[in-house]
Amino acid sequence: MSFDDIMGNSLIDLLGDISGFLSSHPQSPLLSLHHLDFVNPIFPSMDRMQSTDHLMKAAKVDQSRLLQQIICYAKQRNWSFSVSWGYSVHIYEGFHPRSMLKRPLETFTPWFKNAKPPKFMFNTRWPCENLRVFFFESIEKSSTNKIVTRYDRSSTLGYANCPWKGNHSADHISKIHVFSSTTKLKEVRIIFSL
């Protein structure tokens, strides 16, 4: 069963840091987030209540695309981007196939502590792909019928350093702006800044 099938048909209970799960939501509406008292705040610089309120800022602009993942590439820099609309942007130094980037990063733990493999009803991947993570900061509708979402770099993720590097480092990027149409999510433009 694919991750898309699981997300479309089931409720899943996870513990701890669910950012890897939320960053890989398929292009289907978010049904619910529950048991938030058992997970870390979904935004690392906020508490649980502030995190929920912050996510709802994006939902107020367009709840139908909240958390939906878009994958795109910057060929000139050899980077892959995974955008979870209104939540996070991941930059990977190197080209990674969509089939891999659609699988959630295993930042979370199963509900049952003694779970035997397979621990989850979907495939996961380890968070060691030399990624840079940016979390949702603000959103606005522009006068040109675009939605502009801004993401700031997170410095709190404690993933192990990866043994490989891309040929163009993303270490200097501190902010990402994503421009999308107010009517479609399939077309996005990403601008990054120091």
C-alpha positions as CSV (number, residue, x, y, z in Angstrom):
1,M,0.0,0.0,0.0
2,S,1.4,3.4,-1.0
3,F,1.8,6.4,1.4
4,D,-0.8,8.2,-0.7
5,D,-3.3,5.3,-0.2
6,I,-2.6,5.3,3.6
7,M,-3.1,9.0,3.9
8,G,-6.3,9.0,1.9
9,N,-7.9,6.1,3.8
10,S,-6.6,6.0,7.4
11,L,-5.8,7.8,10.6
12,I,-2.2,7.2,11.7
13,D,-1.0,7.6,15.3
14,L,2.7,8.6,15.7
15,L,4.8,10.0,18.5
16,G,7.6,12.5,18.8
17,D,8.7,14.7,15.9
18,I,6.1,14.3,13.1
19,S,7.7,16.9,10.9
20,G,9.0,14.2,8.5
21,F,5.5,12.9,8.2
22,L,3.8,16.3,7.7
23,S,6.4,17.3,5.1
24,S,5.4,14.4,2.8
25,H,1.7,14.8,2.7
26,P,0.3,13.8,-0.7
27,Q,-1.8,16.1,-2.9
28,S,-5.1,15.4,-1.1
29,P,-6.9,17.4,1.6
30,L,-5.6,17.2,5.2
31,L,-8.3,15.4,7.2
32,S,-7.2,15.9,10.7
33,L,-4.3,16.1,13.1
34,H,-5.0,14.4,16.4
35,H,-3.2,13.4,19.6
36,L,-1.1,16.6,19.4
37,D,-0.5,16.3,23.1
38,F,1.7,13.2,22.3
39,V,3.9,14.8,19.6
40,N,6.5,17.5,19.6
41,P,5.3,21.0,18.6
42,I,5.1,20.9,14.8
43,F,7.1,24.1,14.5
44,P,10.4,23.8,16.5
45,S,10.5,27.4,17.8
46,M,6.9,27.3,19.2
47,D,4.9,25.4,21.8
48,R,2.0,23.1,20.7
49,M,-0.7,25.8,20.8
50,Q,1.4,28.4,19.0
51,S,2.3,25.8,16.4
52,T,-1.3,24.9,15.7
53,D,-2.3,28.6,15.5
54,H,0.6,29.3,13.2
55,L,-0.4,26.4,10.8
56,M,-3.9,27.8,10.7
57,K,-2.6,31.1,9.2
58,A,-1.8,29.2,6.0
59,A,-5.1,27.3,6.3
60,K,-7.0,30.6,6.4
61,V,-5.5,31.6,3.0
62,D,-6.2,28.2,1.4
63,Q,-7.1,25.2,3.5
64,S,-7.5,22.9,0.5
65,R,-3.7,22.8,-0.2
66,L,-2.4,22.8,3.4
67,L,0.6,20.5,3.8
68,Q,0.3,19.2,0.2
69,Q,3.8,18.2,-1.2
70,I,5.2,19.6,-4.4
71,I,8.6,18.4,-5.6
72,C,10.8,20.4,-8.0
73,Y,14.4,20.8,-9.0
74,A,17.0,23.6,-9.5
75,K,19.0,22.1,-12.3
76,Q,21.7,24.8,-12.4
77,R,22.5,24.1,-8.7
78,N,21.8,20.4,-8.7
79,W,19.3,20.7,-5.9
80,S,16.0,19.0,-5.2
81,F,13.1,20.8,-3.4
82,S,10.3,19.3,-1.4
83,V,7.6,21.9,-0.5
84,S,4.9,21.0,2.0
85,W,2.6,24.0,1.4
86,G,2.2,26.2,4.5
87,Y,4.5,24.0,6.6
88,S,8.1,23.4,5.3
89,V,10.6,23.4,2.5
90,H,13.4,20.9,2.2
91,I,16.5,21.5,0.0
92,Y,18.5,18.4,-0.9
93,E,22.0,18.9,-2.4
94,G,21.7,16.7,-5.4
95,F,18.9,15.3,-7.6
96,H,16.7,12.8,-5.8
97,P,13.8,10.9,-7.6
98,R,10.2,11.9,-6.7
99,S,9.5,8.4,-5.6
100,M,12.1,8.7,-2.9
101,L,11.1,12.3,-1.8
102,K,7.5,11.2,-1.5
103,R,8.4,8.8,1.3
104,P,8.3,10.4,4.8
105,L,11.5,11.1,6.7
106,E,11.4,8.8,9.7
107,T,11.7,11.6,12.3
108,F,8.8,10.0,14.4
109,T,8.3,6.9,16.4
110,P,5.5,4.4,16.4
111,W,2.7,4.6,18.9
112,F,3.6,1.2,20.4
113,K,7.1,1.4,21.8
114,N,7.8,-2.4,21.3
115,A,6.6,-2.5,17.7
116,K,8.4,-5.0,15.5
117,P,9.3,-4.3,11.9
118,P,7.7,-3.2,9.9
119,K,6.9,-0.4,12.4
120,F,4.7,1.6,10.0
121,M,2.0,0.9,7.3
122,F,4.1,2.8,4.8
123,N,7.7,3.1,3.7
124,T,10.0,5.7,5.3
125,R,13.5,7.0,4.8
126,W,16.2,8.1,7.2
127,P,16.8,11.8,7.6
128,C,20.3,11.7,6.3
129,E,20.3,13.1,2.8
130,N,22.2,16.4,3.4
131,L,19.0,18.3,3.6
132,R,18.3,21.9,4.7
133,V,14.9,22.5,6.4
134,F,12.9,25.7,6.3
135,F,9.7,26.2,8.2
136,F,6.7,28.3,7.4
137,E,7.0,31.9,8.6
138,S,4.3,34.0,6.8
139,I,1.8,34.1,4.0
140,E,0.1,36.8,1.9
141,K,-1.9,37.2,-1.3
142,S,-0.2,39.5,-3.7
143,S,-1.9,42.0,-6.1
144,T,-0.9,39.8,-9.0
145,N,-3.2,36.9,-8.0
146,K,-0.4,34.9,-6.4
147,I,0.1,33.5,-2.9
148,V,3.5,34.2,-1.4
149,T,4.6,31.9,1.4
150,R,7.8,32.6,3.3
151,Y,9.9,30.0,5.0
152,D,12.9,30.5,7.4
153,R,15.8,28.1,7.9
154,S,15.6,25.9,11.0
155,S,18.7,25.5,13.1
156,T,17.1,23.1,15.6
157,L,17.0,19.8,13.7
158,G,19.5,17.4,15.1
159,Y,20.0,15.0,12.1
160,A,23.4,13.3,11.7
161,N,25.7,14.8,9.2
162,C,25.6,12.9,6.0
163,P,28.8,11.5,4.4
164,W,28.0,13.0,0.9
165,K,27.7,16.5,-0.3
166,G,26.2,18.1,-3.4
167,N,28.3,20.1,-5.8
168,H,26.6,23.3,-4.7
169,S,26.2,23.9,-1.0
170,A,22.9,25.2,0.3
171,D,24.4,26.3,3.6
172,H,24.2,30.0,2.8
173,I,20.4,30.0,2.2
174,S,18.4,31.5,5.1
175,K,15.0,32.2,3.6
176,I,12.8,30.8,0.9
177,H,9.8,32.4,-0.8
178,V,7.4,30.3,-2.7
179,F,5.1,31.9,-5.2
180,S,2.0,29.9,-6.3
181,S,-1.2,30.6,-8.1
182,T,-4.3,31.3,-6.1
183,T,-6.1,28.6,-8.2
184,K,-3.5,25.8,-8.7
185,L,-0.7,24.3,-6.7
186,K,1.0,22.5,-9.6
187,E,2.9,25.6,-10.7
188,V,5.3,27.1,-8.1
189,R,8.3,29.4,-8.3
190,I,10.9,29.3,-5.6
191,I,13.2,32.2,-4.7
192,F,15.8,31.8,-2.0
193,S,17.9,34.4,-0.3
194,L,20.8,34.8,2.1
